């Protein structure tokens, strides 16, 4: 099948009507998925496929919220320009994206590298962030060990189904828990023109560690979700961050790796939705 077919197969797994949009975020043509009504929840995927990474969760969130899942600049169907691809670069893009959609404030949910982007955005634009959710987030000091690092370089340098299968064992507790179309689409996105730029030009800058002082400045109510079996970013970094970020809660997911929304979708979605629906306590 083609890249477009892999993407469409994942969209069809979302059990609510999904709109596919496209908008200019500054100079970056940005595609996005949208579903549901209510307060806005923006879901930021990690380094990889794009917005369709959220296929296990969009329908659940959309029961109570307006979910918007963009293809972050450099990924999915969005533009892939030359750029720094560090946290300030991604944060600036996200502000342009929200402004283009006339969203003044939203809940922000970030997975892996998307969590690093969410953290930077919350520091840069605290007035635009309601609740913050970090899922096996980058920028909290974790570094992949040798074999996952080899898998990451292999997939991003010479994308193939073999490289994808090798890397899958390090980002999922059970690789069979991921719809195979997600892996196929990830490979095809990297293969396309510009698909390697985020990796080769960013050189990991987006997930470099944020200082303790900066984490202490996060103002939003924060939930940190982590797969207990994450072999890419060790759970200890999530636990430590929960102690540094004011108003943070830590929630581990059993029998889940780096992508708990795929390994354990019911447990993940329950934790996420309960946090987003929770009313703030009066001071």
VENSULZI-V422477 format. One record per residue. N is the residue number from 1. RES is the residue in three letters. SS is DSSP state (helix for helix, strand for strand, loop for the rest). Layout:
n	res	ss
N	RES	SS
N	RES	SS
//
This chain:
n	res	ss
1	UNK	loop
2	UNK	loop
3	UNK	helix
4	UNK	helix
5	UNK	helix
6	UNK	helix
7	UNK	helix
8	UNK	helix
9	UNK	helix
10	UNK	helix
11	UNK	helix
12	UNK	helix
13	UNK	loop
14	UNK	loop
15	UNK	loop
16	UNK	loop
17	UNK	loop
18	UNK	loop
19	UNK	strand
20	UNK	strand
21	UNK	strand
22	UNK	strand
23	UNK	strand
24	UNK	strand
25	UNK	strand
26	UNK	loop
27	UNK	loop
28	UNK	strand
29	UNK	strand
30	UNK	strand
31	UNK	strand
32	UNK	strand
33	UNK	strand
34	UNK	strand
35	UNK	strand
36	UNK	loop
37	UNK	loop
38	UNK	loop
39	UNK	loop
40	UNK	strand
41	UNK	strand
42	UNK	strand
43	UNK	strand
44	UNK	strand
45	UNK	loop
46	UNK	loop
47	UNK	loop
48	UNK	loop
49	UNK	loop
50	UNK	loop
51	UNK	helix
52	UNK	helix
53	UNK	helix
54	UNK	helix
55	UNK	helix
56	UNK	helix
57	UNK	loop
58	UNK	helix
59	UNK	helix
60	UNK	helix
61	UNK	helix
62	UNK	loop
63	UNK	loop
64	UNK	loop
65	UNK	loop
66	UNK	strand
67	UNK	strand
68	UNK	strand
69	UNK	strand
70	UNK	strand
71	UNK	loop
72	UNK	loop
73	UNK	loop
74	UNK	loop
75	UNK	loop
76	UNK	loop
77	UNK	loop
78	UNK	loop
79	UNK	loop
80	UNK	loop
81	UNK	loop
82	UNK	loop
83	UNK	loop
84	UNK	loop
85	UNK	loop
86	UNK	loop
87	UNK	helix
88	UNK	helix
89	UNK	helix
90	UNK	helix
91	UNK	helix
92	UNK	helix
93	UNK	helix
94	UNK	helix
95	UNK	helix
96	UNK	helix
97	UNK	helix
98	UNK	helix
99	UNK	helix
100	UNK	helix
101	UNK	loop
102	UNK	loop
103	UNK	loop
104	UNK	loop
105	UNK	loop
106	UNK	strand
107	UNK	strand
108	UNK	strand
109	UNK	strand
110	UNK	strand
111	UNK	strand
112	UNK	loop
113	UNK	helix
114	UNK	helix
115	UNK	helix
116	UNK	helix
117	UNK	helix
118	UNK	helix
119	UNK	helix
120	UNK	helix
121	UNK	helix
122	UNK	helix
123	UNK	helix
124	UNK	helix
125	UNK	loop
126	UNK	helix
127	UNK	helix
128	UNK	helix
129	UNK	strand
130	UNK	strand
131	UNK	strand
132	UNK	strand
133	UNK	strand
134	UNK	strand
135	UNK	strand
136	UNK	loop
137	UNK	loop
138	UNK	loop
139	UNK	loop
140	UNK	loop
141	UNK	loop
142	UNK	loop
143	UNK	loop
144	UNK	loop
145	UNK	loop
146	UNK	helix
147	UNK	helix
148	UNK	helix
149	UNK	helix
150	UNK	helix
151	UNK	helix
152	UNK	helix
153	UNK	helix
154	UNK	helix
155	UNK	helix
156	UNK	helix
157	UNK	helix
158	UNK	loop
159	UNK	loop
160	UNK	loop
161	UNK	helix
162	UNK	helix
163	UNK	helix
164	UNK	helix
165	UNK	helix
166	UNK	helix
167	UNK	helix
168	UNK	helix
169	UNK	helix
170	UNK	helix
171	UNK	helix
172	UNK	loop
173	UNK	loop
174	UNK	loop
175	UNK	helix
176	UNK	helix
177	UNK	helix
178	UNK	loop
179	UNK	loop
180	UNK	helix
181	UNK	helix
182	UNK	helix
183	UNK	helix
184	UNK	helix
185	UNK	helix
186	UNK	helix
187	UNK	helix
188	UNK	helix
189	UNK	helix
190	UNK	helix
191	UNK	helix
192	UNK	loop
193	UNK	loop
194	UNK	loop
195	UNK	loop
196	UNK	loop
197	UNK	helix
198	UNK	helix
199	UNK	helix
200	UNK	helix
201	UNK	helix
202	UNK	helix
203	UNK	loop
204	UNK	loop
205	UNK	helix
206	UNK	helix
207	UNK	helix
208	UNK	loop
209	UNK	loop
210	UNK	loop
211	UNK	loop
212	UNK	helix
213	UNK	helix
214	UNK	helix
215	UNK	helix
216	UNK	loop
217	UNK	loop
218	UNK	loop
219	UNK	loop
220	UNK	loop
221	UNK	loop
222	UNK	strand
223	UNK	strand
224	UNK	strand
225	UNK	strand
226	UNK	strand
227	UNK	strand
228	UNK	loop
229	UNK	loop
230	UNK	loop
231	UNK	loop
232	UNK	loop
233	UNK	loop
234	UNK	loop
235	UNK	helix
236	UNK	helix
237	UNK	helix
238	UNK	helix
239	UNK	helix
240	UNK	helix
241	UNK	helix
242	UNK	helix
243	UNK	helix
244	UNK	helix
245	UNK	loop
246	UNK	loop
247	UNK	loop
248	UNK	strand
249	UNK	strand
250	UNK	strand
251	UNK	strand
252	UNK	strand
253	UNK	strand
254	UNK	loop
255	UNK	loop
256	UNK	loop
257	UNK	loop
258	UNK	loop
259	UNK	loop
260	UNK	helix
261	UNK	helix
262	UNK	helix
263	UNK	helix
264	UNK	loop
265	UNK	helix
266	UNK	helix
267	UNK	helix
268	UNK	helix
269	UNK	helix
270	UNK	helix
271	UNK	helix
272	UNK	helix
273	UNK	helix
274	UNK	helix
275	UNK	helix
276	UNK	helix
277	UNK	helix
278	UNK	loop
279	UNK	loop
280	UNK	loop
281	UNK	loop
282	UNK	loop
283	UNK	loop
//
